[in-house]
Amino acid sequence: MSQTPRSAPDGVRHSAQHALRAWWDALAAVVAALAAMFATAALGLWAAGADDLPGGAFPRVVAAAVVSAVGGEIGLTGEVGFAGGTDADLDVIPLSVSLVGALTLGALFLLPLRHRAVAGGSEILGRAGRTALLWLLGLLLVVRLARHSFRIGLGDELADEIGEALGVTPTVGFRAAVAPTLVVGLLWLLVVLALALAVSRTAPLPSRLLSFQDTVRPAVFAVVALLLAYVAAGLVGGVIVAIVRGRPAETFAVLLLGLPNLAWMALGLGLGGAWVGRVPAPVGLPMPKPLADVLRETDGGEATVNLASLAERDGRAWLLAVCAALAVLATGVLLALRSPAGTPPWRLALRLGVALAVTPVAVGLLTRVSADFGLNLFGLGDLADLGGEVTLRPATLLLLGLGALWGALAGLLGGLLAPVGRWHGTEVPADERPARTP
């Protein structure tokens, strides 16, 4: 009887401690992810020379890069006084920053669940909800920081003085759009959490979703492993280029900001896909020379980037097809090894076909580039005449069809080549189990 009054306070205290720990886990995941993204963006922009921007703009440019990394909207503005105006638009995702944030957030979100066999749907939703709320608050602070404007010099001190006297000193600025960034940033978070739960073999799932464990998880894991393997290979190649060819600052700027952009584009091109775009000749591009050459030779139109056009500039481009074939075949074998023993090859072909149909399309959308810039002075000329346009967009339907075809073939071959039942934890069919001895 004397223990009953103490049990209720103990239960309340335990519940409060559990809730506090859950909020702390969510806060740690959000803070660590944003810190990792800021560090990656800062190092990349520093290597690119952005620390020399006037007006103390560097930390705000870093914040803008983080906003772009989650798909947020950055508006570019400019003024040239009474004499004219500037016009600019930029849409590009620094996927290195995105990937670092996604890996950090996903790993820390799963960390408290690592010793659990099953978790209720309400618990998973509660953890996701707490993480989402804190993520939106943190992203709002980043959005508020991602705005700045500064003056651009006209060439020398005398020109600046004349321009200031005439009111034609140009200023440019950028500002993150709050509502669109929060909406897209929330969607980015939910996709990252869903992928984290789908990739992990040990993360607990609600009982209603356990039926998807043997069908969805192996395919998602195999495709994510393929994408990360391409990033790792690109990182090794980039470091070698920095050592052998020199100019390490520029190379590391590309690695820290846009490595997945180039690596995953190489995967799509190796599968036979294509991108369409153009770049004005004077504009420097942080990308391999054959790719930049193809985009520059547009003759006023748009150029098609594929294996054939790249091979005209560098015959080694055909190696992308060989690498893609081997990598996708390995993905099919990995899928078979992660799937339950005895899964028919045609099922593996169907699952990987669907997964690889979606993946190149998503990669194409993530690697798109759109940038417009121009200057109108004293009403003379069009903005486009005094500026330029950079575009790069995927051939979506082609990537969709090729991904499905490659995935189906790799899944079928993987099911035929993989040794059945070798992966730890797979269930060996009853007819293949050894007979018991009396």
Helices and strands as residue ranges (DSSP letters): H 4-47, G 50-52, G 54-56, H 58-69, E 74-79, G 81-83, E 84-91, H 95-110, G 111-113, H 121-145, E 147-151, H 157-166, E 171-176, H 178-199, G 207-212, H 216-245, H 248-270, E 275-278, H 289-296, E 303-305, H 307-313, G 315-318, H 319-338, H 345-366, E 369-377, E 388-394, H 396-417, G 430-432
